[in-house]
């Protein structure tokens, strides 16, 4: 095979690789800003349950309030949560977080993102927590996000009804 023939074949192969790469970039750019998927988890028990510091909140006493994704491209994952009725049952001022807990830190180092509130049973018996965050994730995974309770002290309950307890996510290409 002549040098000219080999050079032509190499240019053709490189050209095909460049075209394929450009097509992948165009596909990613076309998806940018468009929601690629959504996830939802809701409470399913119309009653209060104890919130224990360091424990993950659940929907019924058995299933975690949790969502998950395994993206094929780098994504932004917007996660919103509502713990709509938090009851403080001990007579002292204490604070508590509802934390969005990602199973691994994202590309910006975020892993636990929370909403805090201080309550006292005789002053503000009921409150709510609504943490939200946009995580920046590389392709791969899997990634899970659940809601973790963290309190300074005291006794707490949260309402597990669908209208009062939910976690939702949506993601799009970076």
C-alpha positions in Angstrom: 0.0 0.0 0.0 1.4 3.4 -1.0 2.0 6.2 1.4 -0.6 8.2 -0.3 -3.2 5.4 0.1 -2.4 5.0 3.8 -2.6 8.7 4.3 -6.0 8.9 2.6 -7.3 6.0 4.8 -6.0 7.7 7.9 -7.6 11.1 7.0 -10.8 9.3 6.3 -10.8 7.5 9.6 -9.9 10.6 11.5 -12.6 12.5 9.6 -15.2 9.8 10.6 -14.0 10.0 14.3 -14.3 13.8 14.2 -17.8 13.6 12.7 -18.9 11.0 15.3 -17.5 13.2 18.1 -19.3 16.3 16.7 -22.5 14.3 16.5 -22.2 13.3 20.2 -21.5 16.9 21.2 -24.5 18.1 19.1 -26.7 15.6 20.8 -25.5 16.7 24.3 -26.0 20.4 23.4 -29.5 19.7 22.0 -30.4 18.0 25.4 -29.0 20.8 27.4 -31.8 22.5 29.4 -34.3 19.8 28.5 -35.4 17.6 31.4 -34.2 14.1 30.9 -36.1 12.5 33.7 -38.1 12.9 36.9 -38.4 10.9 40.1 -40.9 11.1 43.0 -41.4 9.5 46.4 -44.4 10.3 48.6 -45.5 9.5 52.1 -48.2 6.8 52.2 -49.2 6.7 55.9 -51.8 9.2 57.2 -50.2 9.3 60.7 -47.3 10.8 62.6 -44.1 8.8 63.1 -41.1 9.5 65.3 -38.2 11.3 63.7 -34.9 10.0 65.2 -31.7 12.0 64.8 -29.3 10.4 62.3 -32.0 8.2 60.8 -33.5 8.5 57.3 -37.2 9.4 57.0 -39.5 6.9 55.5 -42.9 6.9 53.8 -44.7 4.2 55.8 -42.4 2.8 58.5 -40.8 0.5 55.9 -39.9 2.3 52.7 -37.4 5.1 52.7 -38.3 8.5 51.3 -35.7 8.1 48.5 -35.2 8.7 44.8 -32.4 7.5 42.5 -30.8 8.1 39.1 -28.1 6.6 37.0 -27.3 9.3 34.4 -25.6 8.4 31.1 -24.3 11.9 30.7 -23.1 14.5 33.2 -26.2 16.1 34.8 -27.6 18.7 37.1 -30.1 17.0 39.5 -32.5 19.3 41.2 -34.0 17.7 44.3 -36.9 19.3 46.3 -38.3 17.9 49.5 -41.2 18.8 51.8 -41.6 17.5 55.4 -44.8 19.5 55.8 -45.7 18.9 59.4 -43.0 18.5 62.0 -44.2 18.2 65.6 -42.0 19.1 68.5 -43.1 17.2 71.6 -40.5 18.1 74.2 -40.7 21.4 76.2 -37.3 22.9 75.3 -35.8 24.9 72.4 -34.1 22.5 70.1 -33.2 22.7 66.4 -33.6 20.1 63.7 -32.6 19.7 60.1 -34.2 17.8 57.3 -31.2 16.9 55.1 -31.1 15.9 51.5 -28.5 13.1 51.7 -26.7 12.1 48.5 -25.0 8.7 48.7 -21.7 10.3 47.4 -20.6 13.9 47.3 -21.3 15.6 44.0 -18.7 17.4 41.8 -19.0 20.5 44.0 -18.5 18.5 47.3 -22.2 18.7 48.3 -23.5 15.6 50.1 -25.8 16.8 52.9 -27.9 19.9 52.3 -30.4 20.9 54.9 -33.2 23.1 56.1 -33.1 24.0 59.8 -35.7 25.3 62.2 -35.9 25.7 66.0 -39.0 24.7 67.9 -40.4 24.4 71.4 -43.5 22.3 72.2 -45.3 25.1 74.0 -44.4 27.9 71.6 -44.2 26.5 68.1 -45.4 22.9 68.3 -45.6 22.5 64.5 -43.2 23.5 61.8 -42.0 22.3 58.4 -38.7 21.7 56.6 -38.3 22.1 52.8 -34.7 21.5 51.7 -33.8 21.8 48.0 -30.5 21.7 46.1 -29.2 21.3 42.6 -26.5 18.6 42.6 -23.8 18.4 39.8 -23.2 14.8 39.0 -20.9 13.1 36.5 -22.2 10.3 34.2 -22.5 6.9 35.8 -23.7 6.4 39.3 -26.0 5.1 40.6 -26.9 8.1 42.8 -29.5 8.0 45.5 -30.9 10.9 47.6 -32.9 10.4 50.7 -34.1 12.6 53.6 -32.1 12.3 56.8 -33.2 13.8 60.1 -30.7 15.6 62.4 -31.7 17.2 65.7 -29.8 18.9 68.5 -32.0 17.1 71.1 -35.6 16.6 72.0 -38.4 14.4 70.6 -39.9 15.0 67.2 -42.6 13.6 65.0 -43.3 14.0 61.2 -46.5 13.4 59.3 -46.3 10.7 56.7 -49.3 11.6 54.5 -48.8 12.1 50.7 -49.8 15.8 50.8 -47.3 16.5 53.6 -44.3 14.4 52.9 -42.6 14.1 49.5 -39.3 14.1 47.7 -38.9 14.9 44.0 -36.1 15.3 41.5 -35.5 16.2 37.9 -32.3 16.2 35.9 -30.9 17.6 32.8 -27.5 17.5 30.9 -24.8 19.8 32.2 
